[in-house]
Amino acid sequence: MRRKIYKKGLWDILRSMIVPILFTLAVIGMIVYGLQQTDASSKTEAKRILEDSIRRAVVTCYAIEGRYPESLEYIRLNYNIHVDHSRFVVHYQVIASNIMPDIMVIEL
């Protein structure tokens, strides 16, 4: 019996490599997309947690002291709230000592 020797041409070699390369690129693309979505979700969650913790501290202050805190600094010192000023700006506007202050957290 004679065996046929088949020489692979350049196109045959490229064609056998295209599918694994495309699959690898697709997997890498999905990983990068997933990481971006996780990062965006993490930033949104950090903002929500900060705003909720400030509101809880304000309500706790009102329940204990009978008045709302006059500044964000007062909350930081007495109720142990930490704000990462490199990531967030906190708008805290007091209207009166017996009216809930306006609290807004803005991501930089």
C-alpha positions in Angstrom: 0.0 0.0 0.0 1.1 3.4 -0.8 0.6 6.3 1.5 -0.2 9.6 0.2 1.9 12.3 1.7 -0.1 15.4 2.1 1.7 18.7 2.4 -0.1 21.3 4.3 -0.2 24.6 2.6 -0.2 28.0 4.2 -4.0 28.3 4.0 -4.5 24.9 5.7 -2.2 25.9 8.6 -4.0 29.3 9.0 -7.4 27.7 8.8 -6.5 25.2 11.6 -5.3 28.1 13.8 -8.2 30.5 13.2 -10.8 28.7 15.3 -8.7 28.4 18.5 -7.5 32.0 18.1 -11.1 33.3 17.7 -12.2 31.2 20.6 -9.4 32.6 22.8 -10.2 36.2 21.8 -13.9 35.6 22.6 -13.1 34.3 26.0 -10.7 37.2 26.8 -13.4 39.6 25.6 -16.0 38.1 27.9 -13.6 38.2 30.9 -12.7 41.9 30.2 -16.4 42.8 29.9 -17.3 40.9 33.1 -14.5 42.8 35.0 -15.8 46.1 33.7 -19.3 45.3 34.8 -18.1 44.2 38.2 -16.2 47.4 38.7 -19.1 49.6 37.8 -21.4 47.6 40.1 -18.9 47.9 42.9 -18.7 51.7 42.5 -22.5 52.1 42.6 -22.7 49.9 45.6 -20.0 51.8 47.5 -21.9 55.1 46.8 -25.2 53.6 48.1 -23.6 52.1 51.2 -22.0 55.5 52.1 -25.2 57.4 51.6 -27.2 54.8 53.7 -24.6 54.9 56.5 -24.7 58.7 56.7 -28.5 58.6 56.8 -28.5 56.0 59.6 -26.0 58.1 61.6 -28.1 61.2 61.2 -31.3 59.3 62.3 -29.4 57.8 65.2 -28.1 61.2 66.2 -31.7 62.5 66.2 -32.9 59.6 68.2 -30.2 60.0 70.9 -29.7 63.7 71.0 -33.1 65.0 69.9 -31.7 67.1 67.0 -30.1 66.4 63.7 -26.3 67.0 63.4 -25.2 70.4 62.3 -22.4 69.2 60.0 -20.9 66.2 58.3 -17.8 66.7 60.5 -19.9 66.2 63.6 -21.1 62.9 62.2 -17.6 61.9 61.3 -16.3 62.6 64.8 -19.2 61.2 66.9 -20.7 58.5 64.8 -17.5 57.1 63.1 -18.5 57.7 59.5 -15.6 57.7 57.1 -15.9 59.4 53.7 -13.3 58.7 50.9 -13.0 62.3 49.6 -10.9 61.1 46.7 -13.9 59.2 45.4 -17.0 61.0 46.7 -18.3 64.4 47.5 -21.0 64.6 50.2 -23.5 67.4 50.0 -25.0 67.9 53.5 -27.4 70.8 53.9 -29.0 71.5 57.3 -32.4 73.2 57.2 -33.2 73.2 60.9 -32.3 71.1 63.9 -35.7 69.3 63.8 -35.9 68.7 60.0 -34.0 65.9 58.3 -31.0 67.4 56.4 -30.6 67.1 52.7 -27.9 64.4 52.0 -26.5 63.7 48.6 -23.4 61.6 47.7 -21.8 62.4 44.4 -19.1 60.1 42.8 -16.1 61.9 41.4 
